[in-house]
Amino acid sequence: MRALFIGSDPSLFTPESPARLRMQEYAAAIGTLFIISPAPRDADAMYARGVQEGNLTIISVKGGKLLALFWLMRCAKRCIREQGIEIVSAQDPFEHGYVALRAVRGTETKLHIQVHTDFASPWFTRSAVMRAAKVPMPLLNAVRLRIADAVIPRADGIRAVSERIQSSLVARYGDTLPPVSVIPIATSPTLPQALPLPPHTFAFALMTVGRLEPEKRIEDIIDAIARIHRTYPSVGLFVVGEGRSRAALERRARALGLTDHVVFLGWRTDALALMRSAQAYIQASAYEGYGRTLLEAALVRLPIITTDVGIVGEVFTGYEDVLVAPPGDPAALAVHIQSLVEDVQARSMLAMHAEQKVQAHLASVLDQPARIANELQETMNRA
């Protein structure tokens, strides 16, 4: 099988990166794999021109966001024509899905779409909620929703990373939805040695990890800590990640008098090692496609507080494995934080149950490259 992936993962151009190693495994399972992706501006000159390793070829394009999409489309059309591509898989149903749709038009090449984001969730475009701070969602999300509505029904096959996404797609598209397979995101069970957290005075340290973007609603975690601060002044939060919302989040922490209780660590490659030194993990996302950090938190035996998103309900059972709150409800998050602070036994039981669920889940989704290759082949056979 000769397949083409269209996406934008700059780490593909870094030798020995997890993404590069993963694509090498995919190429071995698929047969021949081409990938088109924008190269990072600071990429080594040799790798910025592209990569050829056995049956894996990575083709780079340059330019800003809009110009890069033009070159992605042009390069994809040429690759389909010159390399005899049988199936094109886009990493999302938005910009890359549109590029893939245009590239296969007028050819016999099949279209496969990967869905990693629960864009059919009402929270994808929702900015305000009665119980919490207003967090404006990017206008681009509304545009992306329209693009997905044009791309999804025209695909020959869909890969969703969770059952939640599969269900939301069925609810949105009904009979126009192509066949959907659920193939989770690969997660390594290998754990690093614990690293101590930066110096702090917290008796109970919470941690959250992820991009500092509106959909993560980290404002709600900060508000939850503010609600219990008088009663539990020794509770603190470490925030690992970078993004457009960082400055606003820092201002919010200052405004609530929590400058010394909310510590921003920036992006860290050793986040999982740091996580092992925290007392609990907390996530307040408005929506998630999967939620790999929840799996990682469970693997390091941390009790978890999370909103009802991603793999909650699929891998984790609320109040058996994790404490669950609705999105946009800092009061509920505060109650759960208080519960974990006060109940050592609950922390231990939740962490133990969550780890067992994750170990069973990972055992059931082994050999992801082979599953991806089979999904592409089945899409071609159905079409």
C-alpha positions in Angstrom: 0.0 0.0 0.0 1.2 3.5 -0.9 -0.1 6.1 1.6 0.3 9.8 2.1 -0.1 11.6 5.4 -0.8 15.4 5.5 -0.2 17.2 8.7 1.9 19.7 10.6 4.2 18.1 13.1 7.6 20.0 13.2 9.2 17.3 15.3 9.1 15.0 12.3 12.2 16.8 11.1 14.1 16.1 14.4 16.1 12.8 14.2 15.2 10.3 16.9 12.1 12.3 18.0 9.1 10.2 19.1 7.1 11.4 16.1 9.8 10.3 13.7 10.3 6.9 15.3 6.5 6.4 15.3 6.3 7.3 11.6 9.1 4.8 10.8 6.9 2.1 12.5 3.9 3.2 10.5 5.9 3.0 7.3 7.0 -0.5 8.1 3.4 -1.6 8.7 1.9 0.3 5.7 4.5 -0.5 3.0 5.3 2.9 1.6 4.6 6.1 3.5 5.0 9.7 2.3 4.4 12.6 4.8 4.0 16.2 3.9 4.5 18.7 6.7 5.8 22.3 7.2 9.3 22.2 8.6 10.1 24.4 11.6 11.9 27.6 10.8 14.9 26.6 12.9 15.2 23.1 11.5 18.6 21.9 10.5 19.1 22.8 6.8 19.6 19.1 5.8 16.3 18.0 7.4 14.4 21.1 6.4 14.7 19.9 2.8 13.0 16.6 3.7 13.9 13.2 4.8 14.2 9.8 3.1 14.6 6.7 5.3 13.9 3.4 3.6 10.2 3.3 2.8 9.5 6.6 4.7 9.7 9.9 2.9 9.0 13.2 4.7 8.5 16.2 2.4 8.8 19.7 3.8 7.0 22.8 2.8 7.6 26.4 3.8 5.7 29.6 4.4 3.3 31.1 6.8 0.0 29.3 7.7 -2.0 30.3 4.6 1.0 29.9 2.2 1.9 26.6 3.8 -1.6 25.3 3.1 -1.2 26.3 -0.6 2.2 24.4 -0.8 0.7 21.4 1.1 -2.0 21.2 -1.5 0.3 21.6 -4.5 2.8 19.1 -3.1 0.1 16.6 -2.3 -1.3 16.7 -5.8 2.1 16.2 -7.3 2.9 13.3 -4.9 -0.4 11.6 -5.7 0.3 11.9 -9.4 4.0 10.9 -9.4 4.1 8.4 -6.6 0.9 6.4 -7.3 -0.6 7.2 -3.9 -3.6 5.0 -3.1 -4.9 6.7 0.0 -4.4 10.1 1.7 -4.9 10.5 5.4 -5.2 14.0 6.9 -4.4 14.5 10.6 -7.5 16.6 11.1 -10.8 17.4 9.3 -10.0 21.1 9.3 -7.3 22.8 7.2 -5.4 19.6 6.5 -8.7 17.7 5.7 -9.6 20.4 3.2 -6.1 20.2 1.6 -6.5 16.4 1.4 -10.0 16.7 -0.1 -8.8 19.0 -2.8 -5.8 16.9 -3.5 -7.7 13.7 -4.2 -10.4 15.3 -6.3 -10.5 13.9 -9.8 -8.3 10.9 -8.8 -8.9 7.3 -7.7 -7.1 8.0 -4.5 -9.2 7.5 -1.3 -9.6 10.0 1.4 -9.1 9.1 5.1 -9.6 11.6 7.9 -8.2 11.4 11.5 -10.2 13.1 14.2 -8.2 13.9 17.4 -10.5 16.7 18.6 -14.1 16.5 19.8 -15.1 19.4 17.5 -18.7 18.3 17.6 -18.9 19.2 21.3 -20.9 22.4 22.0 -17.8 23.6 23.9 -15.8 23.8 20.7 -17.3 27.3 20.0 -18.9 28.1 23.4 -17.3 31.1 25.2 -19.6 31.8 28.2 -21.0 29.7 31.0 -23.1 30.9 34.0 -20.9 29.2 36.7 -17.5 30.3 35.6 -15.3 33.0 34.0 -15.9 33.8 30.3 -13.2 32.3 28.2 -13.5 33.4 24.6 -13.0 30.6 22.1 -11.0 31.4 18.9 -13.2 32.6 16.0 -11.2 30.1 13.9 -13.1 27.3 15.7 -16.4 28.3 14.1 -14.6 28.4 10.7 -13.1 25.0 11.3 -16.5 23.6 12.2 -17.8 24.6 8.8 -14.7 23.1 7.1 -15.3 19.8 8.9 -18.9 19.8 7.8 -17.7 19.9 4.2 -14.9 17.4 4.6 -16.3 14.6 6.8 -19.2 13.4 4.6 -16.9 13.2 1.6 -14.3 11.0 3.3 -14.0 7.3 2.6 -13.0 6.4 6.1 -12.6 8.1 9.5 -10.3 7.3 12.4 -11.5 8.7 15.8 -9.2 8.5 18.8 -12.0 7.9 21.3 -15.5 6.5 21.6 -16.7 10.0 22.7 -15.6 11.4 19.4 -17.2 8.5 17.5 -20.5 9.2 19.3 -20.4 12.9 18.7 -19.7 12.4 15.0 -22.7 10.0 14.7 -24.9 12.5 16.4 -23.8 15.4 14.1 -23.7 13.7 10.7 -26.1 10.7 11.0 -26.4 8.8 7.7 -23.9 11.0 5.9 -21.1 9.8 8.2 -18.5 7.4 6.6 -17.5 4.3 8.6 -15.6 5.3 11.8 -12.9 3.3 13.5 -11.7 4.0 17.1 -7.9 3.8 17.4 -6.6 5.5 20.5 -3.4 7.5 20.7 -0.3 5.6 21.5 0.9 6.0 25.1 4.1 4.5 26.5 3.8 2.6 29.8 7.5 3.4 30.5 7.9 5.8 33.4 10.8 8.1 34.2 12.4 8.5 37.6 10.7 11.1 39.8 12.1 14.6 39.8 11.4 17.0 42.7 9.2 19.9 42.1 10.8 23.4 42.2 11.1 24.7 45.8 7.7 25.5 47.2 5.8 25.7 50.5 2.7 23.6 49.4 1.7 20.8 51.6 -0.6 19.6 48.8 0.7 20.2 45.3 -1.7 19.9 42.3 -0.3 19.7 38.8 -1.8 20.3 35.4 0.0 19.8 32.1 -1.0 21.0 28.6 -1.2 23.9 26.1 -2.2 27.1 27.8 -5.1 27.7 25.4 -8.8 28.7 26.0 -10.2 25.2 25.7 -8.1 24.0 28.7 -10.0 26.4 31.0 -7.1 26.6 33.5 -8.9 29.7 34.8 -11.4 27.4 36.4 -8.6 25.6 38.3 -7.3 28.9 39.6 -10.8 30.0 40.6 -11.3 26.6 42.4 -8.1 27.1 44.4 -9.2 30.7 45.3 -12.5 29.2 46.7 -10.7 27.0 49.2 -7.7 29.2 49.8 -8.8 30.5 53.2 -9.5 27.0 54.5 -6.6 25.3 52.9 -3.8 27.9 52.4 -1.2 25.2 51.8 -2.8 24.0 48.5 -0.9 25.1 45.4 -0.9 24.5 41.7 2.0 23.8 39.2 1.1 24.6 35.6 3.3 23.0 33.0 2.9 24.3 29.4 2.9 27.3 27.2 0.4 29.1 25.1 -1.6 32.2 24.2 -3.4 32.2 27.5 -0.4 32.4 29.8 -0.3 36.1 30.4 -4.1 36.2 31.1 -3.8 33.3 33.6 -0.9 35.0 35.4 -3.0 38.2 35.7 -5.9 36.2 37.1 -3.7 34.5 39.7 -2.4 37.9 40.8 -5.9 39.4 40.9 -7.0 36.6 43.2 -4.0 36.9 45.5 -2.6 33.5 44.4 0.7 34.6 42.9 2.6 32.4 45.4 0.2 29.5 45.0 0.0 29.2 41.2 3.5 28.4 39.7 3.9 28.5 36.0 6.8 26.3 34.9 6.6 26.8 31.1 6.9 23.8 28.8 9.0 21.0 30.3 10.1 17.8 28.6 10.3 16.2 32.0 6.7 16.9 32.9 5.9 13.2 33.6 8.9 13.0 36.0 7.8 16.1 37.8 4.2 14.7 38.0 5.5 11.9 40.1 6.3 14.4 42.9 2.8 16.0 43.0 -0.1 14.9 45.3 -2.8 15.0 42.6 -3.4 15.8 38.9 -6.2 18.2 37.8 -7.6 19.0 34.4 -10.5 21.4 33.6 -10.7 21.2 29.8 -13.9 22.2 28.0 -13.4 19.4 25.6 -10.8 16.8 24.8 -10.5 14.2 22.0 -8.6 11.7 24.1 -6.6 12.9 27.1 -3.2 11.2 27.2 -2.1 13.2 30.2 -4.8 11.5 32.3 -3.4 8.1 31.3 0.1 9.3 32.3 -1.2 10.7 35.7 -2.8 7.3 36.4 0.4 5.4 35.5 2.3 7.4 38.1 -0.4 6.7 40.6 -1.8 10.2 41.1 -5.4 10.7 42.1 -7.1 12.6 39.3 -9.7 15.4 39.2 -11.0 16.0 35.7 -13.9 17.4 33.7 -16.2 15.0 31.9 -14.2 15.0 28.6 -12.2 12.7 26.4 -11.7 9.1 27.7 -13.7 9.7 30.9 -16.5 7.2 30.7 -14.5 5.1 28.3 -11.3 4.3 30.2 -12.2 5.9 33.5 -15.4 5.6 35.6 -16.3 8.7 37.5 -16.0 8.4 41.3 -14.5 5.0 41.0 -11.3 5.9 39.2 -11.3 9.7 39.0 -13.3 12.6 40.4 -15.4 14.2 37.6 -16.8 17.7 37.3 -18.8 19.3 34.5 -16.8 21.7 32.2 -17.0 25.3 33.4 -17.7 24.5 37.0 -14.9 25.7 39.4 -17.1 25.2 42.4 -17.3 21.4 41.6 -13.5 21.4 41.1 -13.1 23.1 44.5 -15.2 20.4 46.2 -13.1 17.6 44.7 -9.8 19.3 45.7 -11.1 19.6 49.2 -12.1 15.9 49.2 -8.6 14.8 48.2 -6.9 17.1 50.7 -9.0 15.7 53.6 -9.2 12.0 52.6 -5.9 10.1 52.3 -7.7 6.8 51.8 -9.7 8.2 48.9 -6.5 9.4 47.2 -5.0 6.0 47.5 -8.0 4.1 46.2 -8.7 6.4 43.3 -5.0 6.2 42.2 -5.0 2.4 42.5 -8.2 1.9 40.5 -7.2 4.4 37.8 -3.8 2.7 37.3 -5.5 -0.7 36.9 -7.9 0.7 34.3 -5.1 2.3 32.3 -3.0 -0.8 32.3 -6.0 -2.8 31.0 -6.7 -0.2 28.4 -3.1 -0.1 27.1 -3.0 -3.9 26.9 -6.1 -3.8 24.7 -4.6 -1.3 22.2 -1.2 -2.8 21.4 0.5 -2.5 18.0 -1.0 0.7 16.9 1.0 0.8 13.6 -0.6 -2.4 12.5 -4.1 -1.1 13.5 -3.5 2.1 11.5 -2.3 0.1 8.4 -5.4 -2.2 8.7 -7.7 0.8 9.0 -6.3 2.3 5.8 -6.5 -1.0 3.9 -10.1 -1.5 5.0 -11.0 2.0 3.9 -9.6 1.3 0.5 -11.4 -2.1 0.3 -14.7 -0.5 1.3 -14.3 2.3 -1.2 
